[in-house]
Structure formats: structure tokens, C-alpha cells
Amino acid sequence: MDATGAVIGVTTSTYSTNKAAQATGGTTPQNVNFAIKADVMRTFLASSGISAETSTGGRELSPPDIGERARAFTVMIECKG
């Protein structure tokens, strides 16, 4: 999400802390995520018959307000195979 609370990407995976620690000699990097751009997600949703709301920007929100906004639509999906 950006500073106005608009979704700008969807996290698809996170750098594993166990593997990161091994690869960096014990130091674990923070906030390393991989995401799909919002435009790609919008195309996916449209092809699935789901409409997405778009925004042209707005006023900047405080981090707690952004978190509150995100809480309403954030879910974790875990795939195991």
C-alpha cells in the first residue's frame, strides 16, 4: 500500500528467514518480499469477473490508519505442495 492507503501490489512470497540466515552467514534481512503489480492483479480479477475499485490518489494517511484500512481486506493464503 502507498501512503494514501491505495494497493500498489500484492505480496506473493517472502524471503525465508531460515534460508536467508544460512545464505548470509546468520544475518537475516528484513522486509524482503516479492509482489505482483496492481495492474497485473486488476487484469487477473477482471478475467475472473471481479471488479476492482481504482483510485487516483488522495491525502496521505498515518501508518495506523493505513493498517486499519488494510485489515479489512488482507488475508494470508498458504499453499503447500
C-alpha positions in Angstrom: 0.0 0.0 0.0 1.2 3.5 -0.6 0.9 6.5 1.8 -2.7 7.1 0.7 -3.8 3.6 1.5 -4.1 2.5 -2.1 -3.0 -1.0 -3.0 0.0 -0.9 -5.3 1.0 -4.5 -5.3 0.1 -7.9 -3.8 2.8 -9.8 -1.9 3.3 -13.3 -3.4 6.2 -14.6 -1.3 8.6 -13.6 1.4 12.3 -14.3 1.6 12.6 -17.2 4.1 14.3 -16.2 7.3 15.9 -19.7 7.7 17.3 -19.8 4.2 18.3 -16.1 4.4 20.2 -16.7 7.6 22.1 -19.6 6.0 22.8 -17.6 2.8 24.1 -14.5 4.6 26.1 -16.3 7.4 23.5 -15.8 10.1 22.2 -12.3 9.3 18.5 -12.2 8.3 17.4 -9.4 6.1 14.1 -7.8 6.9 11.1 -6.8 4.7 12.2 -8.7 1.7 9.0 -9.5 -0.2 8.1 -10.3 -3.8 4.9 -8.9 -5.3 2.6 -8.7 -8.3 1.9 -5.2 -9.5 -1.6 -3.9 -9.0 -2.2 -3.7 -12.8 -1.4 -7.4 -13.2 -3.8 -8.2 -10.3 -6.5 -5.9 -11.8 -6.3 -7.9 -15.1 -6.5 -11.2 -13.2 -9.5 -10.0 -11.2 -11.3 -8.8 -14.4 -10.7 -12.1 -16.2 -12.3 -13.8 -13.2 -15.4 -11.5 -13.4 -14.4 -9.5 -10.3 -14.4 -5.7 -10.5 -11.7 -3.7 -8.7 -12.1 -0.2 -7.4 -9.4 2.2 -8.6 -8.1 5.4 -7.0 -6.4 8.4 -8.4 -4.8 9.3 -5.1 -5.8 11.2 -2.1 -4.5 12.5 1.1 -1.7 10.7 3.0 -2.8 8.6 5.9 -0.9 7.8 9.1 0.6 4.3 9.4 -2.1 3.2 11.9 -4.9 4.4 9.6 -3.3 2.5 6.6 -3.1 -0.6 8.8 -6.7 -0.2 9.8 -7.7 0.1 6.2 -5.6 -2.9 5.2 -7.1 -5.1 7.9 -10.5 -5.0 6.2 -9.3 -6.9 3.1 -6.0 -8.6 4.0 -5.8 -12.4 4.2 -3.0 -14.9 4.2 -3.2 -17.8 1.7 -0.7 -20.5 2.1 -0.1 -23.2 -0.5 1.6 -26.4 0.4 2.5 -28.9 -2.1 
